[in-house]
Amino acid sequence: MKQQPQARTTAKKHVILFLAANPRDTGRLALDEEARDIHVELKRTGYRDRFDFVTRWAAKPLDLLRELRELKPTIVHFSGHGARPAGTPDRAQGRDVVAALSGNEPGGVMFDGAEGRGNVVTPEAFVQTFASAGPQVRLVVLNACFTEPMAQSLLAHVDCVVGMSGAIHDDAARNFAIGFYGGLGERESIAAAFAQGTTAINLNGLPDADQPQLKVREGFDASTLILASVEPSLLVKLPCPYPGMRPYQADDAEGFFGRDAEVDELIGRVRIGEREIYVTGPSSSGKSSLVAAGLLPQLARGVSGLGPFVVRTVQPGKRPATRLAEALDAPGQPLAAADRIAALLAHRGPSSSVLLVVDQLEELFTLASTDECASFLAALHALRAVPRCVVICTLRADFFGTLIESTLWPEHRNRTQLSHVEVSPLRREALREAIVAPSHEIGVEVEPELVERLLADAAAEPGILPLLQETLVQLWDKRTDQVLTLPHYLALGDGERSGLAVALARRADATLRRFSAAQTGIARRILLRLISFGEGRSDTRRQQLRAQLHAGENAAEFAFVLQTMVDDRLLAVDDDIAGEPRVDLAHEVMISAWPTLAGWIRSYRVDEQRRRHFEEAAVQHRRGARGLLDPIELAEAGRWIASETARELGYSDDLPLFLAASRRAIDEGDRRRRRLIRFANTVLVLFSIGVSIGGFAIWRQRQATRLQFGLNEQELARSLIVDRRDSIGAVPHLARAVMLGVDSTVLRTIIRSARQYAWSTILRHEEPVYRAVFSFDGVRAATASADGTAQVWDTVTGQLLGHALRHGDTVTDVAFSPDGVRIVTASCNADRLGA
């Protein structure tokens, strides 16, 4: 159990640290008068009790660092000389000094050094000091000449900085300070106080009113920060204790609350000797967070009754066996799990054990191949026999039935026989603790009304925990008086959805708005490829290698889009041991809670599945695991790749090459069939001549030859149907087999098989059809017939397109040109026709 935070005491005044430096080798400045005037002006204001004016004279460089650490000021004011660039004219009574004779020396400000001589502090050193020791500083005033570049550099760590664009007269600098701090003391914003400072210069008829420059950090509005209205402790930049959309990790353990009962349950089961435990629950219920930020950190701190653990975590992905080998420090080696456990414990005490965490076990059933899955399950079987190994798996509840039916647990017949801890979504008091405790730990409170509203909205939202975390992240910088308030949450809503759902959508949509149209297309392709489309189940995450997402994309644009979505917590990247980064959605709830992504899934679902099918076919062919596409598959792939949707979804460079190879193979097959038909016709003619001369004996021989040709046609038809699944192409061969007298059981079987894929539209000729082919796009068909005609048909309606092409004799063959615009025919006479 985490201890309750101790009571905190915070200062109630803003410390203004006034650093004055006027080394004896520089021109005299009236810095004492400036300090007195600021002090008097603040005393006159209505909010003087909100400021504590602290002066440090003859300031040395280390004084800045020491005072930042000790006083923790809200405002740092430096008065003195700026380092004037070499070659710039000197100015009487100006707050500038030549830093060096060389024009290559950096600028800066002049502090007191050894023996009272000047010591230039460079902009780089000044910025580094604020980066390391000044997180509470909100405003810096550099009341010295030529400090505008330094002011610009400080914006990396400070919200507002005042610097001088050039040389400024001593009197002008002093009057600016009077007007500026008078405005702050009267509850004016920083922007308004700055305007009053420049006005004070003009009111006294002094020059240089244009020298002061207010620099503001990008995204910050200086007109909204009124220091007199806010306690100093509220301005400290506290790190947000909520992880947003991503699951809790081990580094987030200090802010992980609401799961003490589940953590205790897991530890209790390990303590009594259970070595195979399954943590189950609905999607986004916090299973992974429970183990990573709850169980593992507590085990690392030590638990009575348990020895130390060597922890290894694996997420199955598409190659679970490979990833398990990597997790057990054996990448690229045969997976001998028991031997690897022994090796991991070889130099540890006898009470130590290995704790293997298998996160998101459902990926084993949704992403992994059969062989990888079998190897992984075999390894888990082997680990059961290792006494010093504990396995804890997280699994989505809707995959529990699949788990029970898998070969890993044939001995288990019902759910109660498995050791498992059910993680239900956080409810009421546990959810209240998860909302309130993380911020309370660092001194920030959540308004009770906001807590109740969040609890009420949470009751109607699925997968609420990550949405709550993201909402609290968006509210963090809007806190008032170190309190997260209900009005700010209500402002997130849009009238139809709760602030929770809108918080997620706005966060994600804001990321997309930063992209160009082309970059948004890349983002859409990345997100869709990370979705595993459910069949009878809800859609889930689909982890992918970075290289798989990158295929076909512009390298620089892809890298920018991916990194932006990772930085904005929409995606997560896992750099594994083998050096192949894997990308995943930061949390599964994005699929249902982000309307933009949900719309993309609805619009592109079918076409994205087609893309994956064609891409996988190309990969399998490259590996030698399958052949090229058949004509029907090629026609479908050709139509898809030529579509606008294919351009929007993108595809790898391998896919067009795969389609081209399939087209060449099909064309070569067509040429071989045509040569075979011409040869068969020639033999048939010669045979007929022999019959007319040879009499009855020759006639009988002719009948035998006809039957053999018929059997050849039967075999060609069988080959087309079985090997190529080309039922349409087999029809002419079946017809010729029947005409040549074949009447066998085999032929009737082949005809029945062809009928299963028969053309539903009847294309009629007066005489038998010898050849029928599809156009490349599949929308037309051409037939060649013994009636002396070749005809082109609409494959959908069965209507004849145009007029028949007539020969003087039987038309034996017909084919489309590669572009599908023309056809060519062949007949038994000398005519050649084309259209």
VEXROPA-779378 format. One record per residue (C-alpha): residue in three letters; x, y, z. Coordinates in steps of 0.2 Angstrom, whole numbers, plus 5000, padded with zeros to 4 digits. Layout:
BEGIN
ALAXYZ...
//
This chain:
BEGIN
MET500050005000LYS500650174996GLN500850305010GLN499850455010PRO500750615006GLN501350725020ALA500650895022ARG501551025012THR501951205016THR502251335002ALA502751515001LYS501351634998LYS502451774990HIS503251784973VAL505151804975ILE505851934964LEU507751904963PHE508652074959LEU510452034953ALA511552194952ALA513252194944ASN514352344940PRO516152294940ARG517452424943ASP518152414926THR516452464918GLY515452624918ARG514552674933LEU512652644933ALA511352694946LEU510852514950ASP510552564968GLU509252694963GLU508452564952ALA508252444966ARG507552574978ASP506252634965ILE505652454961HIS505452424980VAL504552584983GLU503452564968LEU502952384974LYS502552454991ARG501252574983THR500252434974GLY498752354980TYR499552174979ARG501152214987ASP500952064999ARG501051944984PHE502951994981ASP504551984990PHE505952094983VAL507652014986THR509252104981ARG510952034978TRP512352164975ALA514052134966ALA513351974959LYS514551844954PRO514051704941LEU513851574954ASP512751684964LEU511451654950LEU511451464953ARG511451474971GLU510051594973LEU508951494960ARG509151344971GLU508851424988LEU507551564984LYS506651474970PRO506151644963THR504651674951ILE505551824943VAL507351854940HIS507952034936PHE509752064931SER510352244930GLY512052294924HIS513052294908GLY512752194892ALA514152134882ARG514152254867PRO514652164850ALA516352224844GLY516252364832THR514652444840PRO514852624844ASP514952664863ARG513652764871ALA513752884886GLN512852814901GLY512252664892ARG512152494900ASP513452414888VAL515252364887VAL516352284874ALA516552104878ALA518052074867LEU519052144854SER518651994842GLY517052004833ASN516851814835GLU516651814854PRO514951784860GLY513851914869GLY513151904886VAL512952004902MET514352064914PHE514451994932ASP515752034945GLY517351924944ALA518951914953GLU519552074961GLY517952164956ARG518352154938GLY517052104925ASN516651924920VAL515551894905VAL514251764906THR513851694889PRO512051664883GLU512451474883ALA512951474901PHE511551584906VAL510251464898GLN511051314905THR510851384922PHE509051404920ALA508851234913SER509651154927ALA509051254942GLY507651364937PRO506051264933GLN504951384944VAL505551544935ARG504151614925LEU504851784920VAL506651854917VAL507052034915LEU508752074907ASN508852254910ALA510552274901CYS511052324883PHE511052194868THR510152054878GLU508752024865PRO509651864858MET509951794876ALA508051824879GLN507651724864SER508751584869LEU507951584887LEU506251544880ALA506651354879HIS506451364898VAL505551524903ASP503851574898CYS504251764896VAL505851864895VAL506252044893GLY507852094884MET508552244875SER508752254857GLY510152374858ALA510952504869ILE509852584882HIS510152734893ASP510252704911ASP508852824915ALA507752734902ALA508152564909ARG507652624927ASN506052704922PHE505552544912ALA505752444928ILE504752564938GLY503252554926PHE503452374924TYR503452314942GLY502052444946GLY500952354934LEU501352184941GLY500952244958GLU499252314953ARG498752144946GLU499152174928SER499652034916ILE501452024911ALA500952094893ALA500052244901ALA501452274913PHE502752274899ALA501652404890GLN501652514905GLY503552494907THR503852574889THR502552704893ALA503552764908ILE505052794897ASN504052904886LEU503152994900ASN504853054906GLY505353114889LEU506752984888PRO507452904872ASP507552714869ALA505752664873ASP505852544858GLN507352454865PRO506352334878GLN505752184869LEU504552054877LYS504851874871VAL503551744874ARG503651554873GLU502751484858GLY500951434863PHE500951544879ASP499951704881ALA500751834891SER499151924893THR498451774903LEU499751764917ILE499351884931LEU500651844944ALA499751944958SER498251834956VAL499151664958GLU500151594973PRO501951554969SER501751374972LEU500451354958LEU501751414945VAL502951274948LYS502951164932LEU502450994940PRO502550844929CYS500850764925PRO500650604935TYR499450534922PRO500050434907GLY498750484895MET498250354882ARG499750234885PRO499650094898TYR500650124914GLN502450074914ALA503650024928ASP504250204928ASP502450264932ALA502350154948GLU502250304960GLY500650364951PHE499850194949PHE498350184961GLY496650084963ARG497349904960ASP497949864978ALA496749714979GLU497349634962VAL499149664966ASP498949574983GLU498049434974LEU499449404962ILE500749414975GLY499749294986ARG499649164972VAL501449174968ARG501949154986ILE500848994988GLY501848914973GLU500748944958ARG501848954943GLU500648984929ILE499449134931TYR498249214919VAL497749394921THR496149414911GLY494949554908PRO494049664895SER494949774883SER495649924891SER495349864909GLY497149894914LYS497849714913SER499549764907SER499649914918LEU499249804933VAL500749694930ALA501949824924ALA501649964936GLY500849864950LEU501549694952LEU503349704945PRO503849864955GLN503249784971LEU504149624968ALA505749734964ARG505549814981GLY505549644989VAL504049544996SER504249435012GLY504149255008LEU504849274990GLY506549274983PRO507249394970PHE506549384952VAL507449394935VAL506049474925ARG505749454906THR504349524896VAL503749464879GLN502349524868PRO501949384855GLY501649474839LYS501749384823ARG503349284828PRO503049234846ALA504349104847THR505649214840ARG505149354852LEU505249234867ALA506949174862GLU507449364862ALA506749394879LEU507649244886ASP509349314879ALA509449184865PRO509049284849GLY509349184833GLN509649014843PRO508548864845LEU507148894858ALA507648774872ALA506648864885ALA507148764900ASP509048784896ARG508848974895ILE508048984912ALA509548884919ALA510749004910LEU509849164917LEU509949094935ALA511749024934HIS512549154944ARG511149194956GLY510649134973PRO509548974975SER508049074980SER508049174964SER506749134950VAL506349194933LEU504649284930LEU504149274912VAL502749404908VAL501749364892ASP500849524888GLN499349524876LEU499349334874GLU497849354862GLU499049404849LEU499549224848PHE497849184841THR497649334830LEU499349374822ALA500549224824SER500749084810THR500348904814ASP502148854815GLU502649004826CYS501148974837ALA501548784839SER503348824844PHE502848954857LEU501548834865ALA502848704865ALA504048814874LEU502748864887HIS502448674890ALA504248644893LEU504348794906ARG502948704916ALA504348574921VAL505548714927PRO505248734946ARG506148904946CYS505048994933VAL503449084935VAL502349134920ILE501049264921CYS500049304905THR498849444902LEU497349404890ARG495849494884ALA494349404891ASP493449374875PHE494949264870PHE494849154885GLY493749024876THR495049014862LEU496348984876ILE495448844884GLU495248764867SER497048774862THR498248634863LEU499148714877TRP497848654890PRO497048494884GLU497048434902HIS495948574908ARG494148564904ASN493348714913ARG493748884918THR493948854936GLN495348734934LEU496548874927SER497348994939HIS496849164934VAL496549334941GLU495049434933VAL495349614931SER493749714929PRO493649894925LEU493950014939ARG492350054948ARG491850194960GLU493050194975ALA494450114966LEU494250234951ARG494050384963GLU495750334970ALA496550324952ILE495850494949VAL496350584965ALA497850504972PRO499150524958SER498950714958HIS498750724977GLU500450644979ILE501350794971GLY500250924980VAL498850954967GLU496950924971VAL495550864961GLU493950964964PRO492650844972GLU491350904960LEU492450854945VAL492750684953GLU490950654954ARG490650704936LEU492050594930LEU491350454939ALA489650484932ASP490250494914ALA491450344917ALA489950234921ALA489250254903GLU490950234894PRO491850074889GLY493650054892ILE493650204903LEU495350204911PRO496450264897LEU495050394892LEU495150464910GLN497050474910GLU497050564894THR495650684900LEU496650724916VAL498150754905GLN497250884895LEU496550964911TRP498250964920ASP498951134913LYS497251214915ARG497251194934THR496851344945ASP497651374962GLN498351194960VAL496651124958LEU495851024943THR494151104942LEU492451054935PRO492151204924HIS493751164914TYR493150984911LEU491451044906ALA492251154893LEU492950994885GLY491250924880ASP490350954864GLY488550934869GLU488350754863ARG489850664869SER490650674887GLY492250764890LEU493050594891ALA492750544873VAL492950714866ALA494650724875LEU495250574865ALA494550634849ARG495250814851ARG496950744856ALA497050634840ASP496250764828ALA497450894834THR498850784829LEU498150754812ARG497850944809ARG499750964810PHE499950864795SER499850914776ALA498650814765ALA499950694760GLN500550664778THR498750634783GLY498650504770ILE500150424777ALA499450434795ARG497850354788ARG498750204780ILE499850174796LEU498250174807LEU497250054796ARG498749934795LEU498749934814ILE496949864815SER496549684816PHE494849664809GLY493749564820GLU492649424813GLY491249404825ARG492249504838SER492649684840ASP494149754830THR495849744839ARG497649814838ARG498849734826GLN500649764830GLN501749784814LEU503549804810ARG504049984806ALA504749914789GLN503049844785LEU502150014788HIS503550104779ALA503350004762GLY502950124748GLU503050284758ASN504250434756ALA505550404769ALA505650574777GLU503750604777PHE503450434785ALA504750464798PHE503950634803VAL502150564803LEU502650414814GLN503750504826THR502350644828MET501050514832VAL502250424844ASP502650584853ASP500750624854ARG500450454862LEU499350394848LEU500650254844ALA501950164853VAL503550094847ASP504449944854ASP506349924849ASP506649744852ILE508249654854ALA508449604836GLY508349794831GLU506749784822PRO505549924829ARG503749864831VAL502349994830ASP500649974839LEU499150084844ALA499550164861HIS497850094867GLU496449994859VAL495150104865MET495650224851ILE494750114839SER493050144846ALA493250314854TRP494050414840PRO492750454827THR493950494813LEU494850324815ALA493150234816GLY492550314800TRP494150264791ILE493850084797ARG492150084790SER492650164773TYR494150064770ARG493849894779VAL493549784763ASP494849864752GLU496149854766GLN495849674768ARG496049654749ARG497649744750ARG498349634764HIS497749474754PHE498749534738GLU500249584748GLU500249424758ALA500149324741ALA501649424734VAL502649384750GLN502249204750HIS502749184732ARG504349274735ARG504649144749GLY504149004737ALA502648954748ARG501348984734GLY501249004715LEU500749154705LEU498949224703ASP497749134692PRO496749224679ILE495249264690GLU496349324705LEU497449424693ALA495849514686GLU495249554703ALA497049614708GLY497149714692ARG495549804695TRP495949844713ILE497749914710ALA497050024696SER495750094708GLU495750264718THR495550164734ALA497250074730ARG498150244728GLU497350304745LEU497850144754GLY499550124746TYR500449964742SER502249894741ASP503349904726ASP503349714726LEU501449704722PRO501549774704LEU503049654700PHE502049504707LEU500549554696ALA501649574680ALA502449404683SER500749324685ARG500149404668ARG501749344659ALA501349164666ILE499549164660ASP500049234643GLU501349094641GLY500048964646ASP498849034633ARG500149024620ARG500548844624ARG498648794623ARG498448884606ARG499948784600LEU499248624606ILE497548654598ARG498348694581PHE499448534582ALA497848434587ASN496848514572THR498348474560VAL498448294566LEU496548284565VAL496548344546LEU497848214542PHE496948084551SER495348124541ILE496348104524GLY496947944530VAL495247874534SER494547924517ILE495947824509GLY496147674520GLY494347604520PHE493547514535ALA495147464544ILE495747644543TRP494047704549ARG494147594565GLN495947664568ARG495247844565GLN493947804578ALA495247754591THR496247914587ARG494748024589LEU494447944606GLN496247974610PHE496048154606GLY494548164616LEU495448094631ASN496848224628GLU495448364628GLN494748284644GLU496448294652LEU496748474647ALA495048514654ARG495448424671SER497148514672LEU496348684669ILE495048654683VAL496148574696ASP497748654694ARG497248834687ARG495448844693ASP495048904676SER493248824673ILE492848944659GLY494448894649ALA494048714652VAL492348724643PRO492948714625HIS494048564629LEU492548474638ALA491448514623ARG492748434611ALA492948284622VAL491148244620MET491148274601LEU492548154600GLY491648014608VAL492248014626ASP490947954637SER491747904654THR491447924673VAL492948044674LEU492248154660ARG490548174669THR491448214686ILE492448344677ILE490948424670ARG490048424687SER491548514694ALA491548644680ARG489648674683GLN490048724701TYR490848874694ALA489848884679TRP489449054670SER487749104676THR487449204659ILE487149094644LEU488149154628ARG487349074613HIS488049014596GLU487248914583GLU488548784584PRO489748724597VAL490948844605TYR492848804604ARG493548944614ALA492949074627VAL494149204636PHE493949344648SER494549524645PHE495949584657ASP494649684667GLY493349534667VAL491949644661ARG491949564643ALA492049384636ALA492549334618THR491949164611ALA492449064595SER491248944587ALA491048814574ASP489648924567GLY491049024559THR490849174571ALA491849254585GLN490749364597VAL491149484611TRP489949484626ASP489549584642THR489949464656VAL488649544668THR487049554656GLY487549424643GLN487149554629LEU488149544613LEU489249694611GLY489349754593HIS489249634577ALA489849454576LEU491549434567ARG491249304553HIS492449184545GLY492149064531ASP492448914542THR492548854560VAL493348984572THR494548884583ASP495249024594VAL495049204600ALA496049314612PHE496049494619SER497549614616PRO498549654632ASP497649824633GLY495949744631VAL495449854616ARG495649724602ILE495349544599VAL496149424587THR495349264580ALA495949104571SER494948984560CYS495148834549ASN495248934533ALA496449074528ASP495549224534ARG496149324549LEU495049454557GLY495449584570ALA494349704579
//
